[in-house]
Amino acid sequence: MHYDVFNGDADGIIALLQLRLSQKEQQPSESTLITGVKRDISLLKEVDVNIATSVTVLDISLEKNTDALIQLLEKEVNVFYVDHHRTGDIPQSKQLVSLLDTDANTCTSLLVNNHLGGEFATWAIAAAFGDNMQTSAETLAEQNNLTLAQQSLLKELGVYINYNGYGRSVDDLHFHPGDLFHKLLKYEDPFDLINEQGSVFSQLKDAYLADMNKAKNADVLVENANFKAVQLADEAWARRVSGVFGNDLANASPNKAHAVLTLNADNSYTVSLRAPLSNKQGAGELCASFPTGGGRAAAAGINALPQEMLSDFFDSVSKYYA
Ligand SMILES: [Mn+2]
């Protein structure tokens, strides 16, 4: 049995999409999908080691999946691992083939695009926009001679798919990421999807615009020269929109770090932190210094920040980027 294990955001879904559309790859005759909301990254442990023969792992931190990976490798399961998050110690095994690059300007779909020699570059561009890697997306778009109008459509697509991945559980999402993957797999060319009336593209677009409109009224908790933090309501729409709203804030003030907080049922906060776009470092370290926190240098999060640590968190972020 082959398993495809992937993050439920644009980068994870589109990384798998490129691999499964490809003529260059040997395709599994059957595959079990394992995915979830964007924050759900401990996915590899859900693979059944007793029936797995091969596993493709995309866009989830190796560091957070090391134990499950070692178990699979010990059972001589072939693992193909592509990712751009923190790796921790990489197990040495001839069963493991990996493309790992933690450069702040690459993402899993761009790594897959390189691996496939640019076979589905337009999809990879959408994914890079979805992961908020504007410059890398634009560079690849120019290499592929896309017009600015085409670029902005791919950006919309990436942003909407990325937006669909945010929620406390898959119940918050418009589409389960596995279902969304299957819907997108029908389109070798993302522009066919974008141009189709009533497609999943236009459904996500309508939903996104409605949620973003509500987010404009968010409460500002802190704002100084280096850092702005806002709080959104504890409702499904806010949980869906928190990450993309953070990207929007970051793009509007590229020299500031931004945090978007939502209150959890247990009174802790879910935190999404973006480093300043002009200084993409430190977010992962800052979040990892609080319980349940982690992520990349440019974008990171804390799943449950206790209320009593809130001012500590604000102080350390403001100080770090001062
Ligand atoms: Mn990613």
Residues whose N, C-alpha, C, O or C-beta is under 5 A from the ligand:
A	BS01	MN	D11 D59 C107 T108 D131
